[in-house]
Amino acid sequence: MVSPGQHVGRREGDRVGELRVLAAEGIGTFGLVFAGTGAVVIDAETGGGVGHVGVGLTFGLIVMVMIYAVGHVSGAHFNPAGTLAFAVGRHFPWRVVPRYWAAQLLGALLASGLLRGLFGDAANLGATLPRGSAGQSLVLEAVLTFFLMFVITAVATDTRAVGQAAAIAIGGTVGLEALFAGPISGASMNPARSLAPALVSWTWSDQWLYVAGPALGAVAGVLAYQFVRGEKVGEDGDG
């Protein structure tokens, strides 16, 4: 997520341009789910050939490269919770939110469908499941997404932040959180990443928490950064 709303606003009224933006968002989300959950599936298929560290790094790296690939086209959200949070923080138009959600979910579902065609239902296609209680994972997902969105808001909306290194900061955060929290909650931080493999493999256990936790955490992360940045909550500033 490197530019939350300017691309849609610039191309408003241009139907072909909007379709290109949505296609970029869908392709980016497809890449995230195909590589990230694919690493989980291939790890199971090979008896640990990828490993936990490899899975965490895969998620971080695919987020980074997809941001570099299409961030200048769609803003590289790839995450319904992130899109929601940007809208709450007035960095993204509400009228476009449903279209971004549709593109993200479609990309994620196509990726999970392809993985099922290749590997069957191995590892439930990488579906996220809580290791302990649902409450524990709900809180963990909310906190993880809070810090992820805090970083994203800093590098995506504040000109004093790292600019062109945004992809590294965001991908690094995803990888770090997947490395230490993945064994407990799956470190989803993204409803599309969780819902797609759950739907395609029909592994429907406590999936609500992978919607509620990231949504709450992402909104809190945006508002928290706006507060520490010194702008009024919900105010769209340029740093």
Residue pairs with C-beta under 8 A, 6 or more apart in sequence:
1 67
1 71
1 75
1 76
1 77
1 78
1 79
1 82
1 86
1 152
1 156
1 166
1 170
2 67
2 71
2 72
2 75
2 76
2 155
2 156
2 166
2 167
2 170
3 71
3 72
3 75
3 76
3 156
4 75
4 77
4 86
4 91
4 92
4 156
4 157
5 75
5 86
5 91
5 92
5 93
5 96
6 75
7 21
7 72
7 73
7 74
7 75
8 18
8 21
8 75
8 92
8 93
8 96
9 93
11 17
11 18
11 20
11 21
12 18
18 99
20 73
21 73
21 74
22 74
22 99
22 100
22 102
22 103
23 103
24 70
24 73
24 74
25 70
25 74
25 75
25 76
25 77
25 78
25 100
25 103
25 104
25 107
26 103
26 104
26 106
26 107
26 110
27 70
27 107
28 66
28 67
28 69
28 70
28 74
28 76
28 78
28 107
29 78
29 79
29 103
29 104
29 105
29 107
29 108
29 111
29 192
30 107
30 108
30 110
30 111
31 62
31 65
31 66
31 69
31 111
32 59
32 62
32 63
32 66
32 78
32 108
32 111
32 190
32 193
33 107
33 108
33 111
33 112
33 192
33 193
33 196
33 197
34 111
34 114
34 115
35 58
35 59
35 61
35 62
36 55
36 58
36 59
36 62
36 126
36 193
37 111
37 112
37 115
37 125
37 126
37 127
37 193
37 196
37 197
38 58
38 111
38 115
38 126
39 50
39 54
39 55
39 58
39 59
39 126
40 50
40 55
40 123
40 126
41 115
41 119
41 122
41 123
41 125
41 126
42 49
42 50
42 119
43 49
43 50
43 51
43 54
43 55
43 123
44 122
44 123
45 119
45 122
45 123
50 58
52 179
52 182
52 183
53 179
55 178
55 182
56 175
56 176
56 178
56 179
56 182
56 187
57 175
57 179
59 174
59 175
59 178
59 187
60 171
60 172
60 173
60 174
60 175
60 176
60 178
61 171
61 175
62 171
63 78
63 167
63 170
63 171
63 174
63 175
64 167
64 168
64 170
64 171
64 172
65 167
65 171
66 76
66 78
67 76
67 166
67 167
67 170
67 171
68 167
70 76
71 166
71 167
75 92
75 156
77 83
77 86
77 100
77 104
78 104
78 190
78 192
79 104
79 189
79 190
79 191
79 192
79 193
79 214
79 218
80 100
80 101
80 104
80 105
80 190
80 191
80 192
80 215
81 145
81 149
81 189
81 190
81 191
81 211
81 214
81 215
81 217
81 218
82 149
82 152
82 190
82 218
83 92
83 97
83 100
83 101
83 104
84 97
84 215
84 218
84 219
85 149
85 153
85 215
85 218
85 219
85 221
85 222
86 92
86 222
87 93
87 94
87 97
88 219
88 222
88 223
88 234
89 153
89 157
89 219
89 222
89 223
89 226
89 234
89 236
90 234
90 235
90 236
91 153
91 156
91 157
91 222
91 236
104 192
105 192
105 195
105 196
107 192
108 192
108 193
108 195
108 196
109 196
109 199
109 200
111 196
112 125
112 126
112 196
112 197
112 199
112 200
112 201
113 200
115 125
115 126
115 197
115 200
116 125
116 200
116 201
119 125
121 201
124 197
124 198
124 201
124 203
125 197
125 200
125 201
125 203
126 197
127 194
127 197
127 198
127 201
127 203
127 207
128 185
128 186
128 187
128 188
128 193
128 194
128 197
128 198
128 207
128 210
129 186
129 203
129 205
129 206
130 136
130 137
130 184
130 185
130 186
130 206
130 209
131 137
131 183
131 184
131 185
132 184
134 206
134 209
136 184
136 185
137 184
137 185
137 186
137 206
137 209
137 213
138 209
138 212
138 213
139 213
140 181
140 184
140 185
140 213
141 185
141 187
141 188
141 189
141 209
141 210
141 213
141 214
141 217
142 212
142 213
142 214
142 216
142 217
142 220
143 217
144 177
144 181
144 185
144 187
144 189
144 217
145 189
145 190
145 213
145 214
145 216
145 217
145 218
145 221
146 217
146 218
146 220
146 221
146 224
147 173
147 177
147 221
148 170
148 173
148 174
148 177
148 189
148 217
148 218
148 221
149 217
149 218
149 219
149 220
149 221
149 222
149 225
150 221
150 222
150 224
150 225
151 169
151 170
151 173
152 170
152 173
152 221
153 221
153 222
153 225
153 226
154 161
154 169
154 225
154 229
155 161
155 162
155 163
155 165
155 166
155 169
155 170
156 166
157 225
157 236
157 237
157 238
157 239
158 225
158 229
158 239
159 238
159 239
160 239
161 239
162 168
162 169
174 189
177 187
177 189
178 187
181 187
185 213
186 194
186 210
188 194
188 210
188 214
189 214
189 217
190 214
191 210
191 211
191 214
191 215
194 207
194 210
194 211
195 207
195 210
195 211
197 203
198 204
198 207
198 210
223 233
223 234
226 232
226 233
226 234
226 235
227 233
229 237
229 239
231 237
